[in-house]
Amino acid sequence: MKKLTPKEMFPLSSIEQWEDDVLKRYPEPGNMAKSKEEFRNYDSPEVDSVREFYRLNHKYQTYENVLAKKEHFLKFQQMEMPWWSAMEFLNTLIDESDPDLQLDQLQHLLQTAEAIRADGHPDWFVLTGFIHDLGKVLCLFGEPQWNVVGDTFPVGCKFSDKIVYPEFFADNPDTYDERYNTKYGVYSPNCGMDKVEISWGHDEYMFQLTKDYLPEPALYMIRYHSFYSQHREKAYDHLLNDHDQKMFKWVEKFNPYDLYSKSPVTPVVSELKPYYEDLIAKYLPEMAKL
């Protein structure tokens, strides 16, 4: 890959712009979705930056890119610190795109987790809500935004037209590679998602970081929470096996908390910290090796 310019590294003013865009596509039940014409308002600077983000994401998220990033980052040699300190480290990612809420990364994750806890779900589910976005620290390790956030999708097979802005895959070399551009590509029918490579980002990174410690439903939530072309559009049923179909029910259960739990009410971090530190200690090792 050629050396990237700052604009190519950071097309969004904040990585949260991607999540705001997802919310427009999949609004909370009862809120009317924007029409396709409104959604693709090319005269909007905000939409222009989101489109540029997806153009870069779809151009560079190749099968080769995924294998290279896994080889580099899954050695977990960037830094080591207690889990709560890692959450505070994530907080150094500044969000300038959400002036109405003025909440930081930690507070948003606490809102998600507290909404899950308020609904009486198991404590591992609460913990999942709290840590599921920690993989965004990849931005702090020098990764471009489009290699950290964005809708995820399988690589190594034909890109679905259910993925947002599918026209941008015309710039992806895998689109023209006979190994990767058929319905199944390097996979086989209903082979199971454990055999499928997913575009690189915070979801896969966080799954790999926690896979030895959390219950399987939690791991599906973490690994596939950005896989909207499947858990919302069912575009890849031909790759899922029966077990995946059952486990994706957990991803669908998690998704509303991920999208709709933002609130202007600020969590009191000092009051919640002891509960979440105890929860971390119950399931995770003392140190996070990032």
C-alpha positions in Angstrom: 0.0 0.0 0.0 1.3 3.5 -0.9 2.0 5.9 1.9 -1.2 7.6 2.9 -1.8 11.3 3.3 -3.4 12.6 6.5 -6.7 13.1 4.7 -6.6 9.4 3.6 -5.7 8.4 7.2 -8.4 10.5 8.8 -11.3 11.2 6.4 -13.8 11.7 9.3 -13.6 14.5 11.8 -14.2 11.8 14.4 -14.7 8.0 14.2 -18.0 8.5 15.8 -19.2 10.0 12.5 -19.4 6.4 11.2 -21.7 5.4 14.1 -23.9 8.4 13.5 -24.2 7.4 9.9 -25.2 3.8 10.9 -27.9 5.3 13.1 -29.3 7.2 10.2 -29.5 4.0 8.2 -30.9 1.9 11.0 -32.9 4.3 13.2 -34.5 3.3 16.4 -38.0 1.8 15.9 -40.5 4.5 15.7 -38.1 7.0 14.1 -38.5 7.4 10.4 -35.5 6.5 8.3 -34.2 9.1 5.9 -35.1 8.5 2.3 -32.3 7.3 0.0 -32.1 10.8 -1.6 -31.7 12.4 1.8 -29.2 9.8 3.0 -27.0 10.5 0.0 -27.2 14.2 0.0 -24.0 14.9 -1.9 -24.0 18.6 -1.0 -23.6 17.9 2.7 -20.0 18.2 3.9 -20.7 15.6 6.6 -22.0 13.1 4.1 -19.1 13.9 1.8 -16.6 12.9 4.5 -18.6 9.7 5.3 -18.6 8.8 1.6 -14.8 9.4 1.4 -14.4 7.2 4.5 -16.3 4.3 2.8 -14.5 4.9 -0.5 -11.2 4.3 1.3 -12.5 1.4 3.4 -13.9 -0.4 0.4 -10.7 0.2 -1.7 -8.2 -1.0 0.9 -10.1 -3.7 2.9 -8.7 -6.7 0.9 -8.0 -10.3 1.9 -4.3 -9.5 1.9 -4.9 -6.4 4.2 -6.8 -8.5 6.8 -4.1 -11.2 7.0 -1.3 -8.6 7.3 -3.1 -6.7 10.1 -3.8 -9.9 12.0 -0.2 -10.9 11.7 0.9 -7.5 13.0 -1.6 -6.7 15.8 -2.5 -10.1 17.1 0.9 -10.4 18.7 -0.5 -7.9 21.2 2.8 -6.1 21.7 1.7 -2.5 21.6 1.4 -1.9 25.3 0.2 -3.6 28.5 -1.9 -2.0 31.3 -4.8 -2.7 33.7 -8.1 -2.9 31.9 -9.6 0.2 33.5 -6.4 2.1 32.4 -6.9 0.8 28.9 -10.5 2.2 28.9 -9.0 5.6 30.1 -6.4 5.3 27.3 -9.3 4.9 24.8 -10.7 8.1 26.2 -7.8 10.1 24.7 -9.6 9.6 21.4 -11.4 13.0 21.1 -14.9 13.2 19.5 -15.5 16.6 18.1 -18.5 15.5 16.0 -21.1 15.2 18.8 -21.4 18.7 20.3 -24.9 18.0 21.7 -23.8 15.3 24.0 -20.3 16.2 25.0 -19.6 12.7 26.4 -16.4 10.9 26.0 -15.7 7.3 24.9 -15.8 5.9 28.5 -19.1 7.6 29.3 -20.7 6.3 26.1 -19.6 2.8 26.9 -20.9 3.1 30.4 -24.2 4.2 29.0 -24.4 1.1 26.9 -23.4 -1.2 29.7 -25.8 0.5 32.2 -28.7 0.1 29.8 -27.9 -3.6 29.5 -27.7 -3.9 33.3 -30.9 -2.0 33.8 -32.7 -4.6 31.6 -31.5 -7.4 33.9 -29.1 -9.2 31.5 -26.3 -11.4 32.8 -23.2 -9.7 34.1 -21.0 -11.0 31.2 -23.5 -9.2 28.9 -23.0 -6.0 30.9 -19.2 -6.4 30.6 -19.5 -6.9 26.9 -21.3 -3.7 26.5 -18.7 -1.9 28.5 -15.6 -3.2 26.6 -16.9 -3.9 23.1 -15.4 -0.8 21.5 -12.1 -0.8 23.3 -10.5 -2.1 20.1 -10.8 1.5 18.8 -7.4 2.0 20.5 -6.1 0.9 17.1 -6.5 4.5 16.0 -4.1 5.4 18.8 -1.6 2.9 17.4 -1.5 4.7 14.1 -4.1 2.8 12.1 -6.2 4.8 9.6 -9.9 5.3 10.6 -11.1 3.0 7.8 -9.0 0.1 9.3 -10.6 0.6 12.7 -14.3 1.4 12.3 -16.8 0.9 9.6 -19.3 -1.7 8.6 -17.5 -5.1 8.5 -17.9 -7.7 5.8 -16.3 -10.9 4.6 -13.2 -10.7 2.4 -12.1 -13.5 0.2 -15.5 -13.8 -1.6 -17.7 -11.5 -3.6 -18.7 -8.3 -1.9 -22.4 -8.1 -1.3 -24.5 -5.2 -2.7 -26.1 -5.0 0.7 -22.9 -3.4 2.1 -23.2 0.3 2.3 -21.9 2.1 -0.8 -21.2 -1.1 -2.7 -20.2 0.9 -5.8 -16.9 1.7 -4.1 -15.7 -1.9 -4.3 -15.0 -1.1 -8.0 -11.6 0.2 -6.6 -10.9 -2.9 -4.6 -8.4 -5.3 -6.4 -10.2 -8.4 -4.9 -13.2 -7.5 -7.1 -11.1 -8.6 -10.1 -9.3 -11.5 -8.5 -10.8 -14.8 -9.6 -9.8 -16.3 -6.2 -12.0 -13.9 -4.4 -14.8 -12.5 -6.6 -17.2 -15.4 -6.7 -20.1 -16.0 -4.3 -18.1 -18.4 -2.1 -14.6 -17.3 -3.1 -12.1 -19.2 -0.9 -14.9 -20.6 1.3 -17.5 -23.4 0.9 -21.3 -23.3 1.4 -22.3 -22.8 5.0 -18.7 -23.3 6.1 -19.3 -21.3 9.3 -18.1 -17.9 10.2 -15.1 -19.2 12.2 -13.6 -20.1 8.8 -14.4 -16.7 7.2 -12.0 -13.7 7.3 -13.8 -10.4 8.1 -12.6 -7.0 7.2 -10.1 -5.7 9.7 -11.1 -3.4 12.5 -11.8 -2.9 16.2 -14.4 -5.8 16.2 -12.0 -8.5 15.1 -9.2 -7.1 17.2 -11.3 -7.1 20.4 -12.6 -10.6 19.7 -9.1 -11.9 19.5 -8.1 -10.1 22.7 -11.0 -11.6 24.7 -11.7 -15.0 23.1 -10.2 -17.0 25.9 -12.2 -15.3 28.7 -15.8 -14.5 27.8 -18.8 -16.7 27.0 -19.4 -17.5 23.4 -22.5 -15.2 23.0 -20.3 -12.3 24.2 -17.7 -13.1 21.6 -20.2 -13.1 18.8 -21.5 -9.8 20.0 -18.0 -8.3 20.0 -16.8 -9.9 16.7 -19.9 -9.1 14.6 -21.6 -6.1 16.1 -20.5 -4.0 13.0 -21.4 -6.8 10.5 -24.6 -5.0 9.4 -24.9 -6.6 6.0 -25.5 -9.8 7.9 -27.3 -9.1 11.2 -29.5 -6.5 9.5 -29.6 -7.5 5.8 -29.0 -11.3 6.0 -26.6 -11.0 3.0 -24.3 -13.8 4.0 -26.6 -16.6 5.1 -24.8 -18.8 2.5 -21.7 -18.7 4.7 -23.2 -19.1 8.1 -23.8 -22.6 9.5 -26.6 -23.6 11.9 -24.6 -22.7 15.0 -23.9 -19.2 13.6 -27.6 -18.7 12.9 -28.4 -19.4 16.6 -25.5 -17.3 17.9 -26.3 -14.3 15.7 -29.5 -13.9 17.8 -27.2 -12.6 20.5 -25.7 -10.1 18.1 -29.2 -8.9 17.2 -30.1 -8.6 20.9 -26.9 -6.5 21.5 -27.4 -4.2 18.5 -30.1 -1.9 20.0 -27.9 -1.2 23.0 -25.0 -0.4 20.8 -27.0 2.0 18.6 -29.7 3.5 20.8 -28.3 3.9 24.3 -26.7 7.3 23.9 -28.2 9.9 26.2 -27.4 13.4 27.4 -27.4 12.1 31.0 -23.8 11.8 32.1 -22.8 8.7 33.9 -20.9 9.3 37.2 -17.8 7.4 36.5 -16.5 7.5 40.1 -19.6 5.8 41.3 -19.7 3.1 38.6 -15.9 2.3 38.6 -15.9 -0.1 41.6 -18.7 -2.2 40.0 -17.0 -2.4 36.6 -13.6 -3.1 38.1 -15.1 -6.1 40.0 -16.7 -7.2 36.8 -13.5 -7.0 34.9 -11.7 -9.0 37.6 -14.3 -11.7 37.4 -13.8 -12.4 33.8 -10.6 -10.9 32.5 -6.9 -11.2 33.5 -5.4 -8.4 35.5 -3.6 -6.8 32.6 -4.8 -6.0 29.1 -2.1 -6.8 26.5 -3.0 -4.6 23.6 
